[in-house]
Amino acid sequence: MPRKSVSSARGARAAVSARRTTRTIDFGDIPDASSEQLAAMRRVGRPPLGDAPRQLIAIRVDAAVLEQFRKEARRRRVGYQTLINEVLAHHVRTNVA
């Protein structure tokens, strides 16, 4: 008889867990927010900088390169992602047509 793979055993445990935690939550007793409460709420997350919000991306860089950016960012007291953006923006302004 073939052995079960680890992933199928993990899947069985996840299915049991899902069956155990499936409940219906009644939100009926929570009052609706008033217009004043909605107006007072603030947006969660980072505010957009400039005219257009920045684009979230994922890139892979060498560990040594990232560490150098982080060191320089600490020295300048800015975020390392801000520093990377500045370096890329400068390169595009001066080298890309």
N, CA, C and O of each residue as an XYZ file, in Angstrom:
388
protein
N       0.834     -1.179      0.000
C       0.000      0.000      0.000
C       0.883      1.247      0.000
O       1.785      1.352      0.831
N       0.643      2.205     -0.919
C       1.495      3.395     -0.981
C       1.273      4.298      0.232
O       0.168      4.413      0.763
N       2.368      4.933      0.646
C       2.285      5.862      1.777
C       1.633      7.161      1.343
O       1.775      7.579      0.194
N       0.918      7.799      2.259
C       0.353      9.113      1.980
C       1.489     10.133      1.983
O       2.416     10.042      2.789
N       1.409     11.079      1.098
C       2.433     12.115      1.095
C       2.176     13.071      2.249
O       1.074     13.140      2.792
N       3.215     13.802      2.606
C       3.096     14.762      3.697
C       2.055     15.821      3.359
O       1.291     16.243      4.227
N       2.022     16.252      2.094
C       1.090     17.313      1.722
C      -0.356     16.855      1.851
O      -1.214     17.654      2.226
N      -0.655     15.576      1.548
C      -2.032     15.106      1.689
C      -2.403     14.986      3.160
O      -3.556     15.213      3.525
N      -1.449     14.636      4.005
C      -1.721     14.591      5.441
C      -1.983     15.990      5.961
O      -2.869     16.186      6.793
N      -1.223     16.969      5.482
C      -1.419     18.356      5.879
C      -2.784     18.847      5.404
O      -3.471     19.584      6.112
N      -3.168     18.432      4.203
C      -4.468     18.814      3.676
C      -5.605     18.254      4.504
O      -6.618     18.925      4.702
N      -5.451     17.029      4.990
C      -6.481     16.417      5.837
C      -6.610     17.183      7.149
O      -7.721     17.421      7.622
N      -5.479     17.571      7.739
C      -5.539     18.355      8.984
C      -6.196     19.709      8.747
O      -6.962     20.175      9.590
N      -5.910     20.344      7.618
C      -6.504     21.638      7.304
C      -8.005     21.511      7.111
O      -8.755     22.396      7.523
N      -8.456     20.429      6.493
C      -9.888     20.219      6.277
C     -10.604     20.034      7.605
O     -11.702     20.560      7.791
N     -10.005     19.299      8.524
C     -10.607     19.109      9.847
C     -10.687     20.446     10.567
O     -11.703     20.760     11.188
N      -9.632     21.224     10.486
C      -9.599     22.528     11.136
C     -10.660     23.454     10.542
O     -11.320     24.189     11.277
N     -10.827     23.425      9.232
C     -11.817     24.283      8.572
C     -13.226     23.903      8.999
O     -14.063     24.779      9.218
N     -13.493     22.626      9.119
C     -14.826     22.194      9.555
C     -15.095     22.660     10.980
O     -16.224     23.016     11.319
N     -14.076     22.657     11.801
C     -14.235     23.009     13.208
C     -14.475     24.517     13.390
O     -15.153     24.913     14.338
N     -13.939     25.357     12.510
C     -14.002     26.801     12.713
C     -15.053     27.494     11.863
O     -15.130     28.722     11.890
N     -15.859     26.767     11.116
C     -16.865     27.398     10.272
C     -18.071     27.745     11.132
O     -18.843     26.873     11.530
N     -18.218     29.037     11.409
C     -19.341     29.533     12.196
C     -19.916     30.754     11.512
O     -19.218     31.460     10.784
N     -21.191     30.996     11.749
C     -21.819     32.195     11.220
C     -21.804     33.257     12.302
O     -22.252     33.012     13.423
N     -21.301     34.417     11.981
C     -21.232     35.518     12.931
C     -22.409     36.443     12.660
O     -22.645     36.834     11.517
N     -23.146     36.792     13.702
C     -24.298     37.680     13.584
C     -23.836     39.113     13.834
O     -23.476     39.467     14.957
N     -23.846     39.928     12.794
C     -23.466     41.330     12.908
C     -24.689     42.222     13.102
O     -24.564     43.446     13.078
N     -25.857     41.636     13.294
C     -27.108     42.379     13.381
C     -27.178     43.344     14.537
O     -27.897     44.339     14.445
N     -26.458     43.099     15.633
C     -26.553     43.977     16.797
C     -25.582     45.151     16.741
O     -25.543     45.955     17.673
N     -24.800     45.268     15.673
C     -23.861     46.381     15.527
C     -24.584     47.518     14.810
O     -25.063     47.322     13.693
N     -24.677     48.711     15.425
C     -25.394     49.814     14.784
C     -24.628     50.343     13.570
O     -23.403     50.247     13.503
N     -25.378     50.906     12.608
C     -24.756     51.529     11.448
C     -24.001     52.780     11.884
O     -24.389     53.440     12.848
N     -22.926     53.103     11.178
C     -22.158     54.309     11.481
C     -22.916     55.534     10.973
O     -23.517     55.511      9.899
N     -22.874     56.596     11.762
C     -23.551     57.833     11.357
C     -22.700     58.575     10.327
O     -21.534     58.242     10.115
N     -23.292     59.577      9.694
C     -22.561     60.390      8.707
C     -21.364     61.068      9.352
O     -20.299     61.166      8.743
N     -21.536     61.538     10.591
C     -20.437     62.210     11.298
C     -19.303     61.230     11.587
O     -18.128     61.574     11.458
N     -19.663     60.005     11.980
C     -18.633     59.006     12.248
C     -17.879     58.640     10.974
O     -16.657     58.490     10.992
N     -18.604     58.497      9.874
C     -17.950     58.179      8.609
C     -17.042     59.318      8.162
O     -15.955     59.074      7.638
N     -17.479     60.568      8.366
C     -16.657     61.721      7.972
C     -15.397     61.824      8.824
O     -14.362     62.295      8.352
N     -15.482     61.378     10.095
C     -14.339     61.479     10.998
C     -13.316     60.373     10.779
O     -12.183     60.482     11.247
N     -13.695     59.315     10.081
C     -12.765     58.208      9.853
C     -11.649     58.641      8.924
O     -11.838     59.462      8.026
N     -10.488     58.069      9.163
C      -9.363     58.382      8.291
C      -8.970     57.146      7.513
O      -9.232     56.019      7.933
N      -8.341     57.371      6.378
C      -7.895     56.283      5.520
C      -6.755     55.551      6.214
O      -5.879     56.175      6.813
N      -6.771     54.238      6.130
C      -5.714     53.419      6.715
C      -4.694     53.123      5.631
O      -5.060     52.864      4.484
N      -3.428     53.158      5.983
C      -2.373     52.868      5.020
C      -1.504     54.095      4.791
O      -1.710     55.147      5.397
N      -0.556     53.941      3.927
C       0.364     55.038      3.652
C      -0.312     56.077      2.780
O      -1.029     55.728      1.843
N      -0.091     57.358      3.078
C      -0.677     58.397      2.231
C       0.044     58.467      0.898
O       1.244     58.196      0.836
N      -0.658     58.825     -0.174
C       0.024     58.975     -1.458
C       0.971     60.169     -1.410
O       0.641     61.200     -0.824
N       2.133     60.035     -2.017
C       3.105     61.122     -2.072
C       3.089     61.726     -3.471
O       3.206     61.004     -4.461
N       2.947     63.023     -3.555
C       2.925     63.675     -4.860
C       1.551     63.589     -5.497
O       0.552     63.319     -4.831
N       1.522     63.823     -6.803
C       0.257     63.842     -7.534
C      -0.345     62.453     -7.700
O      -1.567     62.304     -7.702
N       0.491     61.449     -7.837
C       0.004     60.085     -8.056
C       0.580     59.180     -6.975
O       1.731     59.352     -6.572
N      -0.196     58.231     -6.507
C       0.348     57.307     -5.510
C       1.442     56.444     -6.123
O       1.438     56.175     -7.324
N       2.362     56.021     -5.297
C       3.444     55.163     -5.786
C       2.920     53.774     -6.067
O       1.945     53.326     -5.464
N       3.576     53.099     -6.988
C       3.184     51.755     -7.411
C       3.904     50.726     -6.556
O       5.127     50.774     -6.421
N       3.166     49.809     -5.984
C       3.753     48.732     -5.204
C       4.256     47.654     -6.156
O       3.504     47.160     -6.996
N       5.542     47.288     -6.020
C       6.134     46.235     -6.850
C       6.963     45.321     -5.958
O       7.200     45.624     -4.789
N       7.386     44.234     -6.504
C       8.316     43.340     -5.809
C       9.479     43.088     -6.759
O       9.282     42.678     -7.902
N      10.695     43.338     -6.272
C      11.887     43.071     -7.082
C      12.865     42.269     -6.232
O      12.792     42.275     -5.003
N      13.763     41.594     -6.894
C      14.807     40.854     -6.201
C      16.129     41.571     -6.436
O      16.509     41.853     -7.573
N      16.818     41.858     -5.342
C      18.129     42.494     -5.426
C      19.102     41.662     -4.596
O      18.695     40.918     -3.704
N      20.385     41.797     -4.899
C      21.409     41.097     -4.137
C      21.378     41.577     -2.680
O      21.119     42.749     -2.407
N      21.641     40.673     -1.773
C      21.628     40.996     -0.349
C      22.622     42.105     -0.020
O      22.333     42.975      0.802
N      23.779     42.079     -0.651
C      24.800     43.098     -0.381
C      24.333     44.477     -0.854
O      24.590     45.483     -0.192
N      23.654     44.519     -1.989
C      23.135     45.789     -2.515
C      22.088     46.348     -1.555
O      22.108     47.535     -1.230
N      21.185     45.499     -1.107
C      20.140     45.934     -0.189
C      20.743     46.433      1.122
O      20.299     47.446      1.662
N      21.735     45.739      1.627
C      22.377     46.158      2.878
C      23.045     47.517      2.718
O      22.986     48.341      3.631
N      23.678     47.765      1.582
C      24.294     49.076      1.347
C      23.246     50.180      1.295
O      23.458     51.263      1.840
N      22.112     49.909      0.641
C      21.033     50.898      0.614
C      20.513     51.166      2.026
O      20.241     52.313      2.380
N      20.377     50.122      2.823
C      19.876     50.297      4.187
C      20.862     51.101      5.037
O      20.451     51.962      5.815
N      22.168     50.821      4.891
C      23.175     51.581      5.628
C      23.141     53.050      5.244
O      23.139     53.929      6.107
N      23.113     53.308      3.941
C      23.087     54.701      3.469
C      21.797     55.397      3.900
O      21.819     56.576      4.251
N      20.696     54.691      3.878
C      19.418     55.271      4.297
C      19.459     55.633      5.785
O      18.969     56.693      6.177
N      20.039     54.763      6.612
C      20.171     55.082      8.040
C      21.047     56.316      8.230
O      20.743     57.180      9.053
N      22.140     56.396      7.460
C      23.036     57.546      7.565
C      22.311     58.843      7.214
O      22.506     59.870      7.864
N      21.466     58.783      6.170
C      20.714     59.975      5.735
C      19.430     60.181      6.513
O      18.758     61.201      6.359
N      19.088     59.209      7.350
C      17.847     59.236      8.133
C      16.607     59.312      7.241
O      15.712     60.130      7.450
N      16.588     58.433      6.243
C      15.423     58.261      5.370
C      15.157     56.762      5.259
O      15.986     55.948      5.665
N      14.018     56.408      4.717
C      13.723     55.007      4.495
C      14.531     54.470      3.322
O      14.830     55.199      2.377
N      14.880     53.199      3.390
C      15.702     52.638      2.309
C      14.927     52.552      1.004
O      15.522     52.677     -0.067
N      13.613     52.343      1.062
C      12.823     52.307     -0.168
C      12.752     53.696     -0.800
O      12.768     53.832     -2.023
N      12.673     54.729      0.051
C      12.702     56.104     -0.446
C      14.029     56.374     -1.141
O      14.062     56.998     -2.201
N      15.114     55.910     -0.553
C      16.437     56.101     -1.149
C      16.545     55.369     -2.481
O      17.069     55.923     -3.448
N      16.059     54.135     -2.544
C      16.084     53.394     -3.805
C      15.283     54.144     -4.860
O      15.714     54.240     -6.009
N      14.120     54.680     -4.485
C      13.298     55.447     -5.431
C      14.051     56.676     -5.935
O      14.017     56.980     -7.127
N      14.737     57.386     -5.025
C      15.501     58.570     -5.423
C      16.616     58.213     -6.401
O      16.822     58.906     -7.397
N      17.336     57.124     -6.112
C      18.428     56.698     -6.995
C      17.885     56.317     -8.370
O      18.448     56.712     -9.391
N      16.800     55.557     -8.400
C      16.202     55.170     -9.686
C      15.676     56.385    -10.446
O      15.854     56.484    -11.660
N      15.031     57.308     -9.736
C      14.498     58.513    -10.381
C      15.630     59.349    -10.977
O      15.514     59.860    -12.090
N      16.726     59.483    -10.225
C      17.880     60.233    -10.740
C      18.453     59.563    -11.989
O      18.776     60.233    -12.970
N      18.573     58.244    -11.943
C      19.095     57.511    -13.096
C      18.193     57.707    -14.316
O      18.686     57.932    -15.421
N      16.906     57.623    -14.124
C      15.972     57.785    -15.252
C      16.058     59.200    -15.814
O      16.054     59.386    -17.031
N      16.135     60.212    -14.922
C      16.216     61.613    -15.388
C      17.484     61.871    -16.193
O      17.451     62.592    -17.190
N      18.611     61.281    -15.762
C      19.886     61.600    -16.394
C      20.298     60.653    -17.510
O      21.077     61.047    -18.378
N      19.803     59.417    -17.518
C      20.306     58.422    -18.462
C      19.288     57.850    -19.418
O      19.668     57.244    -20.420
N      18.018     58.018    -19.149
C      16.995     57.406    -19.995
C      16.312     58.501    -20.799
O      15.862     59.512    -20.259
N      16.249     58.272    -22.098
C      15.658     59.289    -22.983
C      14.163     59.271    -22.952
O      13.522     60.065    -23.641
